Amino acid sequence: MSRAFITFLLFPIFLSACTAVEFEEVKPKSGKEYSEFPKEFIGEYYDIKDKDTLKITKESFLYGDKNSKFHLTGNLRQDSNPSMVLKKIDDLYILNLMSIKDKSWTIIPFQKTGKNISVYYISMENDSLTKDVANEYTEERLKLLESITAVDINTDSTKFTVNPNDKEFKLMIKNGFFEKILVFAPL
């Protein structure tokens, strides 16, 4: 099925549904794998926008608490079946988190910006755009996806699973596929 046909077929769904992009495998494929968070990230931070906390230790992180709107924790300790992998590409660290349910990976790039940590995430939507501009925005985003391997459509969401090679993954970063969603300041 051609990418143009997929774009045409799924276009109406994007206008009213949440869209997610997950990865078939850890990215970047060829990057060095880290068993610890770099020293400059270790510490406690707070989310400037949502006022939640982020604690990073040598091997793990904890975002929010059980009462938070969003609670996430992970550990880099490697076993035979890792569910969290840390890699680096250029000046971005790439946190790969595996979905236990479907074995796909969520990719979260982050970097140090001064004393703060900037966190990026894939977004196929932009709530600030008008409907006509949103159509064009979504279509342009889909053109960046060279390797859609699966499409899962539910009543309220659409999930793309992709498997870009390292060159395509770098292009996704360069072309703004990942948008800054959080900034953490040190406590």
Backbone hydrogen bonds, N-H to C=O, Kabsch-Sander energy under -0.5 kcal/mol:
donor,donor_aa,acceptor,acceptor_aa,energy
6,I,2,S,-2.2
7,T,3,R,-2.5
8,F,4,A,-2.3
9,L,5,F,-3.0
10,L,6,I,-2.4
11,F,7,T,-1.1
13,I,10,L,-0.8
14,F,10,L,-1.2
14,F,11,F,-0.6
15,L,11,F,-0.7
15,L,12,P,-0.5
16,S,12,P,-0.5
16,S,13,I,-1.0
17,A,13,I,-1.2
18,C,156,D,-1.7
20,A,158,T,-2.8
22,E,160,F,-3.2
23,F,105,W,-3.2
24,E,162,V,-2.7
31,G,28,P,-0.5
34,Y,86,L,-3.0
37,F,58,K,-2.9
41,F,38,P,-2.1
42,I,38,P,-0.7
42,I,39,K,-0.9
43,G,56,I,-2.0
45,Y,54,L,-3.0
46,Y,185,A,-2.5
47,D,52,D,-3.8
48,I,46,Y,-0.7
48,I,183,V,-2.3
51,K,47,D,-2.4
54,L,45,Y,-2.4
55,K,62,L,-2.6
56,I,43,G,-2.9
56,I,54,L,-0.5
57,T,60,S,-2.8
61,F,74,G,-2.0
62,L,55,K,-2.1
63,Y,72,L,-3.5
64,G,53,T,-3.3
64,G,62,L,-0.5
68,S,65,D,-2.0
72,L,63,Y,-2.1
74,G,61,F,-1.9
76,L,59,E,-4.2
85,V,96,N,-2.3
86,L,34,Y,-0.7
87,K,94,I,-2.3
88,K,32,K,-0.6
89,I,92,L,-2.8
92,L,89,I,-2.3
93,Y,110,F,-2.7
94,I,87,K,-3.5
95,L,93,Y,-0.6
95,L,108,I,-2.3
96,N,85,V,-3.3
96,N,94,I,-0.6
97,L,95,L,-0.6
97,L,106,T,-2.7
98,M,83,S,-3.0
99,S,104,S,-3.3
100,I,98,M,-0.7
103,K,99,S,-2.0
105,W,23,F,-3.3
106,T,97,L,-3.1
108,I,95,L,-2.7
110,F,93,Y,-2.4
111,Q,118,S,-2.0
113,T,116,N,-2.6
116,N,113,T,-1.7
117,I,184,F,-2.3
118,S,111,Q,-2.8
119,V,182,L,-2.6
120,Y,109,P,-3.0
121,Y,179,E,-2.0
123,S,177,F,-1.3
124,M,19,T,-0.5
129,L,126,N,-1.8
134,A,130,T,-2.9
135,N,131,K,-2.0
136,E,132,D,-1.5
137,Y,133,V,-2.6
138,T,134,A,-2.7
139,E,135,N,-2.2
140,E,136,E,-2.4
141,R,137,Y,-2.1
142,L,138,T,-2.3
143,K,139,E,-1.5
144,L,140,E,-0.7
144,L,141,R,-1.2
145,L,142,L,-1.3
146,E,144,L,-1.4
149,T,147,S,-0.5
149,T,161,T,-3.2
150,A,161,T,-1.5
152,D,159,K,-2.8
153,I,151,V,-0.5
154,N,152,D,-0.5
154,N,157,S,-3.2
158,T,18,C,-2.6
159,K,152,D,-2.7
160,F,20,A,-2.9
161,T,150,A,-2.6
162,V,22,E,-2.7
162,V,160,F,-0.5
163,N,147,S,-1.7
169,F,165,N,-2.6
170,K,166,D,-2.4
171,L,167,K,-1.9
172,M,168,E,-2.1
173,I,169,F,-1.9
174,K,170,K,-3.0
175,N,171,L,-2.6
176,G,173,I,-1.6
177,F,172,M,-2.7
179,E,121,Y,-2.8
179,E,177,F,-0.5
181,I,119,V,-2.8
182,L,119,V,-1.6
184,F,117,I,-2.9
185,A,46,Y,-2.4
187,L,44,E,-2.6
